[in-house]
Structures are given as structure tokens and as C-alpha cells.
Amino acid sequence: MTKKRSKKAIISKDEIQNKLKELSLDVQVGDCFLEDDGDYIKITNIDDERIHYEEYNSRDKKTSESSSSFKDWKYYHSSGIKVTKSYKELIDYTFKRILEDDIEYNEPEISTSTAIIEQDTKQNLTNMKNLMEERRKNLKIMERVLYQKKEELSNLAHSLQEKIKKIMKVLCQIELYLGVNEDIIHLQKGQKAPAKYPICFRQQILYMDEEYGAIENGGLDFENVTEFDEWLLIDKHYEHIVHEKKCVVVLRVRRNPKDYKTNNPFGEALLNQANYMTYVLIRNGDNLYRIYSDFIIKPRLFPKRDEIQKMYEDGKKGLWGFDKDKLEEKIFSYQQNFLLLQGLLDRTPIFQPLPHQIQLFLPKTYKGIIKLIYDDEASLTDGRQYYKDWHKELNAKIKRGTRIYFCGFPDYIRYSYEGNRDHGNRRLQYPHAHSPKPGIYNVKRIEKESTYFRSGDNIICHYNPKDEIWRPYQYDDHERKKSIYFWLEVDDWFVLNYDLIDLETIEYYIHSRIDRENYLEVLPILYKIKKMRIEEIAWEKEFVKAMATELGCNEEEIWKAVDWWKHKVIWKRPIRQDDAKAWRMIKGRVKNRL
């Protein structure tokens, strides 16, 4: 009866050594190696397939056990230096050499002179070679030991930094709660709201410059915060910001940076830093408080309904881009916001009277006294278009003869520089001519543009800059007599179709909060169009009233004739452009219709 052969034959130590020799591996059980990155490993066992080893730290403590195939050992560990000392002994040796300043390495000089060839025997040269290799090996060992110590010190420093960061966070939270760096200004005194009124915390962050709406000098900034305070109290403007009787709204001075025209990006950033600081506006009945704190609340006072949950779910799904530290930082920032408000609740009389003590971190204590208003989340609109969509749709109807309102070229168009050379305004027929003034212009023609950079309609208008010109071979300058053209793009923010605008729409977009972010583009043109439309309508009213008196008819018929007069021809015109002709033609049309 024959014995069954085992699935895996036992290989002798000699066979294992032969395998190692075939791969040029000089390793035995008990050998120690110092790797390129300073890791210290010790071989504990070698079987027919793998080399088993232990890793040690600089204190000679075993940190892990691992194994590697013969081929992987050759690929990953062949650069390791075989050592006979423990890791701690190598470290002591390295630092002893450094402290004794005994690390200078000088190659022995080998003479090539035939006169002393007998001294440079083969044995001497071999000894020199061995000595140099030993020194180089020692230097490599020292280099790897130092690299490992550097990594350990770096990890230690990082660990200390993380601990300091956590300590600073705790200190910051304590300071926030105690109001250490907090200023409270009582803007208006009056009757407080009864205790039964809920305190409404509004989620959305508002911006002082956008609410104030001043367009001079690039809008409001940190130097004009007191002007905002005064504006709040005029005609109770604060009621449009803090709507409820007990209400909390977070404000920052500006959303977008202000151009201080310093030509210094670092100076601009430093000045704008103060524009991003946080203010808290609190209303209690007729009392109004503005609180300054030296930390920034963003992007909102408290999270959206599913914001944190969605980030947790993304983390569980392992979605690309998920950052656990970012999630923790966001949660911490929201906690800070509530800690600031909790401090105001506990240590100030601002929210008094209250029916009971409130802990903002415990929703069960709210009991109808705390109300969170999620006004920073998507909500239904009033059906009106966004300003940019309305602007695009309105300007798409511009054609030859249309009256447009031109607000003036912004600086980035008026001045075009290449190197140190001023190329002027390339939107003008003659780039160095005076720019056209803001006002109403008739469109002379529409030109199609189709280039690599842009495809769309260009509006061509004429004007006379009244500048002085000269011509070759003429010795006197004279004022320009003929008009020149300038061109605009249909989607330029500083251009608007004047003929299709009514006062109601202008008023809506002036007071629209949805489009407030771009107020420096929206308001200047709307304010000027509003003023001109009011003047034009006032003149037309007197015109219609006078004609209705003369003809003894209803004003409605005359208004229809006025609209016909303004738009019946290609070149749109106001009636006061040629009032005598307008009077004659409008009067004739009304008589015919009567």
C-alpha cells in the first residue's frame, strides 16, 4: 500500500538558501536592516515562500510584524543596509559622532606615481577600498537614522500643533460665550416685546452695503458703518431687515471686496478684511441693538435642514471629495454661532423678558420661544424674472432706431493698457476720443459679431465728443464737427432698452432683495432711468392735459396717440424732441379717431 503524497512538499533549509542565492539575496534569520526611510527591521523566519520580519521603533520596541515574498523583498528591501547594532545603539552612535564633530569624510589620496608603485600594493589598495566602503556605509546609516528622527520630530510637532489648535478652539468658545471681544451698541431705546413673543433667528446673512444701497465711491464699507446705523432708524428701515418683534439677523459689511484703488493687492486685501467682519442686529420690540464680534459667521447662522445629514451620508457612501475634517470644522463653526447667541441670552438683558431659561443646544427647551427661520434656502418667488434674465430679454428686443440708456463705460473698458502703452477705449471709433456721456442714444444699426471669443449682436450709436482735433498739414486745432460712433454689446450691464421700460418695473428691481448682490451694476442705471422717466412722464402729462382741455375729449385717447407718435417711426422719439410737430400730428390723429 502506497502512502499519499502531501499537497505541499517540505523544503529543506539548503533548498531555501539556493532559492535566495538565485535571486542574489543575502539574508538569514536574525539579520537586521536599516531601510532608506530609516525603518529598522529584523528577520524572524524564512520559509519556502516568504521572509518574515518585525519592525522596531527608535526605542527598540516592536511596532509591527509583516512578511514579504522573495521577489518583493528584492524589489522593496534590497537597498536596506545590514547592521549588527540595535536601533538605539545606532542612534547613540550617530549623535555621538555629531556631537564630537567626527563626521567629516575625506577620501584617502592614492598616488599614481611609478616611483612609489611598490608601496601601493594590491593589499593596501584593497584595505583602502574596504575602509572607504565602511565609512560610506556608516555615513548612510547616520543619514537614515537622522531622517527617521526628523520624521518622528515632525510627527511630534504636528501632534502638538493639533493639541494647541484644540486648546485654542476651547479658549475661543469661552471668549465667545463671555463676550470678551464684543461691543454692544444700543441704537434705539423703547418698549420691549412681551415674554410670549418668540425670538426669531434668521438663517440668511445680509450685507450692509446691499441693504443701504449707496452707489457712491463703490458703496458702503467698514468706515461708514455708523451711516448704516443712522439709515436703519430713518423711516424704520430696520423693519425691512429684522421683521419680527424679537429677531436676530447676522450682517456683514460687504459681500464682495471694494476697490480702494491702491494698486497694491496686499493693501487691498488688508483693507477688505474689515469688510468681512460680523455684526449681529437684534430687535426686541422698539429696542434695537448692534453687536460687533471679532469672528466671522459664514456662510449662514445655522445649517440648512439637510446640510449636515447629507454630508454624513456622503461620508458613509464613500463619495469622492468627502472630507471628514471639513465636516467637523463646519459643525464646529455652527456651534460657535449658537454659543455667541447663548452668551447673549445668559449674560445680557437684550432678550428679556423670557418665560423660562433657554438652552440653544437643547431644542426641547425652546417650547415655542425660539423660532428658526430658514430664509437662506430655496423658496418660491413672486413670479418675476431675475434682473439678469429680464435685462437679457429686454435688450434682445433692441433694433435699429430703438432708444437705449447708456450708463457710461466702466474703467476696465475706458482704459486698455498693454505694457506701458495706453491704447485708450477700443469701443470708440477713435480710441483716444472723449467717451460718450451717460444718457439716451438712438441705435443707428445692429452688427453681428462672430469670433472665437464672442458671438452676438453689437449696438452702434453715434455721438459728438466735442474734442479738439488736428489733421496733417493743418496748423490749427479745431473742435470736432462730425459725429463718430461707439459700439456696445447687447448683454453689457450698463446698457438698457429705454423704450420698453415702465416705472413699476424699475421700482420693483430697485427694491428687489433677490438681485441685491449685484447692486453696484443694477442700481446706478435704474436710478438714472427712473429720474429721466419721471421727468418725461411729467412733461407728457402736461401735454396730454393741455390737449384734452383744447379738444374737450378723454385723456385716454390722447395717451394712445402719444404712444403712436413715439413709436410709429423707426427712430423712436420723445414728444418734447419736437413739441410743435408732435402737437400738430397727435392733435390731427385724435380728431380723426373722434
Number of C-alpha atoms within 10 A of each C-alpha: 3 4 5 6 7 7 6 6 8 10 11 10 12 9 12 15 17 12 15 18 12 9 13 11 16 11 17 15 13 13 15 24 26 22 20 20 14 23 18 26 26 22 20 17 14 20 14 17 14 15 20 18 20 17 18 18 17 19 11 13 11 14 9 11 14 12 17 16 15 18 14 13 16 15 10 12 16 17 13 18 18 19 17 12 12 16 24 16 13 19 21 12 16 21 15 13 14 13 9 8 9 11 15 8 10 8 10 10 7 9 11 9 8 9 8 10 10 8 12 15 10 10 10 11 13 12 11 16 14 12 14 16 12 12 16 13 15 18 16 15 25 21 16 22 28 17 16 21 15 13 14 14 12 12 12 12 12 12 12 12 12 12 12 12 12 12 12 12 14 12 12 15 18 16 16 24 22 17 19 12 11 16 12 16 12 12 16 14 12 10 9 18 20 15 15 11 19 20 24 21 23 24 21 20 21 22 22 24 28 21 24 16 18 17 16 9 10 13 18 24 22 18 10 13 15 10 12 18 19 11 15 20 14 9 8 10 14 18 13 10 19 21 14 18 20 27 23 25 21 24 25 23 26 23 17 13 16 17 15 15 9 9 9 10 12 10 13 16 15 11 17 20 12 16 24 22 18 21 26 18 21 26 28 25 18 13 18 24 19 19 17 19 18 15 16 13 22 17 14 19 24 23 17 14 10 9 10 15 11 11 17 15 12 15 16 10 10 11 11 8 8 16 14 12 9 11 15 11 12 16 14 13 19 17 16 21 20 18 21 19 17 19 16 18 19 15 11 11 10 19 20 14 14 17 12 11 10 18 16 16 12 8 11 10 14 17 12 12 17 19 14 14 13 18 14 16 11 7 8 5 9 6 6 11 12 13 18 14 10 14 19 16 14 18 19 14 12 22 19 16 19 23 24 23 22 23 21 16 19 9 9 9 12 18 15 14 11 7 5 6 8 12 13 18 22 15 17 21 13 14 17 14 17 16 19 19 12 15 15 18 19 22 21 16 16 19 12 10 13 10 8 6 6 8 10 12 18 18 21 20 23 19 15 16 18 14 12 13 12 12 9 5 6 7 8 9 11 12 12 14 12 10 12 15 16 20 18 18 18 22 18 14 15 20 22 26 22 20 18 13 14 12 14 9 13 18 13 12 21 20 13 13 13 11 15 21 17 14 21 17 14 20 19 17 22 22 14 15 23 19 11 15 17 12 11 14 13 11 14 17 13 11 19 21 15 13 19 19 11 10 13 9 15 13 17 11 16 22 19 13 21 24 13 13 19 16 15 12 10 13 15 19 18 19 20 14 9 10 12 10 12 19 17 10 15 22 18 13 17 19 13 8 8 8
